[in-house]
Amino acid sequence: MKVVSPNFPDLAGCGQSFRLNDKWYAMYRFNPEMHVILVQDTKDMKGVPAPSVSGHLGQDAWPRARVLHVNGAPRGYLASKTFQQIVLGGLSWAPGDVDADITPNFCQVTPEAPTS
């Protein structure tokens, strides 16, 4: 996973990237107005022609609602300290306990991901 929003709550200790064994989700029709926090880097995937796509997203969906989308949940994933740190940061941000810059960055950090 590439950290593309290092100032998002609780991501400071994750460095520029980290490894998680996770499923790869073939999603499409992303909203380009989203703010991407982490990117699933697919360059080393073998046999799957897949673009790098957003792994975790933060978005002000409505005037007073915040959405944090987290992909995957294999058993080992949930036990990961890094995953727990990301979830705790999101749980602080979603109700507005902490702020974060969530300027849309989807097209900049995942230029090959489909938006339509």
C-alpha positions in Angstrom: 0.0 0.0 0.0 1.3 3.4 -0.9 0.5 6.2 1.6 -0.7 9.1 -0.6 -2.2 11.2 2.3 0.4 11.0 5.0 -1.2 13.8 7.1 -4.5 11.8 7.5 -5.0 11.0 11.2 -2.8 8.3 12.5 -0.9 7.6 9.2 2.3 9.4 10.3 3.9 6.1 11.5 3.1 4.2 8.4 5.9 5.6 6.3 5.7 6.0 2.5 4.4 2.5 2.0 3.7 -0.8 3.8 2.7 -4.3 2.9 -0.6 -6.0 3.8 -1.7 -9.3 2.4 -5.1 -8.4 1.1 -7.5 -9.3 -1.7 -7.5 -7.1 -4.7 -10.8 -5.6 -5.5 -11.7 -4.9 -9.2 -13.8 -1.9 -8.7 -14.8 0.7 -11.3 -16.8 3.9 -11.7 -14.9 5.8 -8.9 -16.0 9.3 -8.0 -13.1 11.5 -9.1 -14.0 13.9 -6.3 -12.8 11.6 -3.6 -9.7 12.0 -1.5 -7.5 8.9 -1.6 -5.6 8.0 1.6 -3.9 4.7 0.5 -3.3 3.2 -2.9 -3.2 -0.5 -3.7 -0.1 -0.7 -5.9 -0.6 -3.4 -8.5 2.7 -3.1 -10.4 4.0 -6.4 -9.0 0.8 -8.4 -9.5 1.3 -11.3 -12.0 -1.2 -12.3 -14.6 -3.7 -9.5 -13.8 -3.7 -6.4 -16.0 -4.9 -4.1 -13.2 -4.3 -0.4 -12.6 -3.4 0.8 -9.2 -6.6 1.8 -7.4 -7.5 3.5 -4.2 -7.5 1.3 -1.2 -8.8 3.6 1.5 -10.8 6.7 0.9 -12.0 9.7 2.9 -14.8 11.9 1.6 -17.1 14.6 2.7 -20.1 13.0 1.1 -22.8 15.4 2.2 -22.6 18.7 4.0 -22.1 17.2 7.4 -21.3 13.5 6.7 -17.9 11.9 6.4 -17.3 8.5 4.8 -14.2 6.3 5.3 -14.1 3.3 3.0 -11.7 0.5 3.9 -11.1 -2.4 1.6 -10.7 -6.0 2.6 -10.8 -7.8 5.9 -9.0 -11.2 5.9 -8.4 -12.5 9.4 -4.7 -11.6 9.4 -5.5 -8.1 8.1 -7.6 -7.3 11.1 -4.8 -8.3 13.5 -2.3 -6.0 11.8 -1.2 -3.1 14.0 -1.0 -0.9 10.8 -4.6 -1.7 9.9 -5.7 -1.0 13.4 -3.9 2.3 13.3 -5.6 3.3 10.1 -9.0 2.4 11.4 -8.5 4.3 14.7 -7.5 7.4 12.6 -10.6 7.0 10.5 -12.8 6.6 13.6 -11.3 9.9 14.9 -11.9 11.7 11.6 -15.3 10.4 10.7 -17.3 12.0 13.6 -15.2 15.2 13.3 -13.0 14.7 16.4 -10.0 15.5 14.3 -9.7 17.3 10.9 -7.8 16.3 7.8 -7.3 17.9 4.4 -9.5 15.8 2.1 -9.1 17.9 -1.0 -10.0 15.6 -4.0 -6.8 13.9 -5.2 -8.2 10.8 -6.9 -7.1 11.6 -10.5 -3.6 12.7 -9.4 -2.8 9.6 -7.3 -4.7 6.9 -9.3 -4.6 8.2 -12.9 -5.3 4.8 -14.5 -8.3 4.0 -12.3 -11.7 4.1 -14.1 -14.1 6.9 -13.3 -16.9 6.0 -15.6 
